[in-house]
Amino acid sequence: MRFELSLARRYLRSPGRGLAKITGRLAVAGIAFGVAAMIFALALSRGFREEVQEKLLANTAHISISRVDGGNIENAGQIKNELSNIDGIGNIAAAGYVSALLITAHSNTYTVLRAREEIQPDHSGGRDGCIAASFGSELAKKTGLQAGDKVDAVFGVDNDRDNGGDNYGAKKICIVVKETFSTGIYDYDSTQIRLSLADLMRESGGYPTMLEVSARNIYDSKIIAEAAGKKLGGEYKVLDWQEANKPFFAAMSFERRVVLIIISLVILLSALNITFTLALGVTQRRQDIAIMKTAGAKTPNVILVFLFEGLYLGLVGVVFGTVLGLLACFLSNYFGLLTLPPEVYAVNKITLRPDAIEILFVITATLLLTLASTLYPAFLAARVKPWENLRQ
């Protein structure tokens, strides 16, 4: 073992007197808690983002196509044929979204009728012509409806569509609760009713209002959307899932950066404590340094002693911080500690997802910062003059 490393370890076992010992321990504790907090924050941010993203992609289209004027898409079949030869497109399905008022015995509730082409018509509601549909779990809870209950929904229709008129009226349909569904996203679960597109078109007398496109690779959706937009022209609006949720993901990214900056300041402060600790150590060990130089130690040898000592402190803090951060993530996931009010946040539960590359980045950055904090006291030790200190 190099004598610089051996001497650094000996200094760590007896870190000095008074203030130097306290600041050394505070520096290690600060780095440990800073690293743990950063690992936890990164895992939290990553978990929340991926949780929301998975639920969004499971319940919304990768790419949505609608008319710029918000009208119906009367040539949906033709558009499907035009887009089917674009590379990366998986499936194209017609859909319709209608805002409606759900009329129950106790209250009137806003809802969205989401009709999709792949949902088969279901007329198990009885002879009165009720349409069977699936209700969001929160919507069913809010209205007190259960499977088998019947309820009326009212929405607006254009009664003079065929003549090119603008004569809007109200349409009332009977809906029977077939089942309830839960997406994990409160906004969907509390407003959506899912039914067959054929049933909605028959009752409203209209056409699909949207085409929902799935991409084989979700991260190619932007390229596919651009290709579809060029092919369809300016009459249609083509929106991929990243662009549709851009404000949300931008806010997530900004919040992530702010949190990391704040935690980085904690680690920086701890690194400055290491600088202060080693500087005090240099002051207390001037005679030791003078003896080393007299015995033949070169300036690089003296610098390495204090560099190793600072890195030891940083490494101990990083190891304890990494273990503490990963342990906190495990306990949080195991006991389900991170639950959120679904009315406020998009999801009601977050699974922390630590990433090995992010953890490696935190460890490397912390050690580099620790190394930088040892440079000043190390060069300060190298400037000690042997004869002046031995004479004293």
C-alpha positions, 0 to 999 in steps of 0.5 A: 500500500502506498504510504500516502494512502496509509497515512490518510487512513491513519489521519481519518482514524484520528481526525484531529481535535475539536472543530475539525472532528465535528465538521468532518462528521457533518460533511460525511452526514451531509453527503450521505443525506444529500445523495440519499435525497437525490436518489429518492427524488430521481426515483420519485420523478421517474416513477411518477412520470412513467406511471402517468405515461403508462396510464395515458398510453393505455387509455388514449391514442398514440396519435389522434386525428380530427378536423380543424373545425371540430366537425365530423369525419365523414370519410373515415374509411378513405382516410384509413386506407390513405394512412395504412401504408405509413411505416410504423402505424399499427392500428387505426380506429374511428372514435367519437367523443360527445359531452353529455349530461347524465340525469340521475334521480338525485343529481345531474352530472357532466360526463363524456361519452367515449365511443370506439369502433372496436367496442361491439354494440350491446343491446342487453338493456332490455326492450326499451332500447337502452344501450349497455355501456361501461362506466368509470369507477369514480363516476359510478361511485359519484352517481351511486350507479351499479351494474344493471341500473338504467340512467338517461344521458342528454347531449346536443345533435344537429337536426338539420345536418343533411340539409346543411343547416345549423339547427341544434337540438337535444337528444336523450338516450337510455344507458344501462350500466354494464360494468365499471372500469378503472384506468387509474387516472381520476379525470377519466374514471370520474367522467367517461362512459364507454360505448360502441361507436355504432350505437352512438352514431345511430343515436346521434345521426352523426359520424366519427369525430376522431381517428385514433392511431396506435404506433408500433413504437410510441417514441416514433409517434411524432414522426408518424404524426408529421407524415400523416399531417402532410398526407392529409393536408391542412384540413385535419389536425394530427396530434401525437401523445407527446405534443398533446401532453407537452405542458404536463411533461414540461412542468414535470421536467422543470420541477425535476430540475428545481429539486435536483438543484436544491439537493445539489446545494446540500451536497455542495455545502457538505463538500465545503465542509470537507474543505474546511475540515482538511484546511483545519487538518493542515493547520493542526498537522504542520509539524507532521507535514514538515517532518514528512518533507524532511524525511524525503516526501515530495510535494505530490506525496503531500498533496496525495495524502490530503486528496486521499483523506478527502476522497475517503470522507466523500466515499463513506458519505456516498456509500451510506447515502446510496444504501439509505436512498435505495432502502428508502425507495424499497420501503416506500414501495413495499408499504405503499407510503406514497399515496396521493389524492386522486382529485388533485394528481393524475394518479393516486399511487406512485411506485418509486423507480430507481435507475442504475444510470442515474444513480451512477451519475449521482455517485460520480458527480458527488465524488468529483465534487468531493475531489474538487473540494480537497484541492485547496487544502491539499495544495495548502499542505504542499506549501508548508515550509519544513524548516520554519515549522520545525524551528517553532 
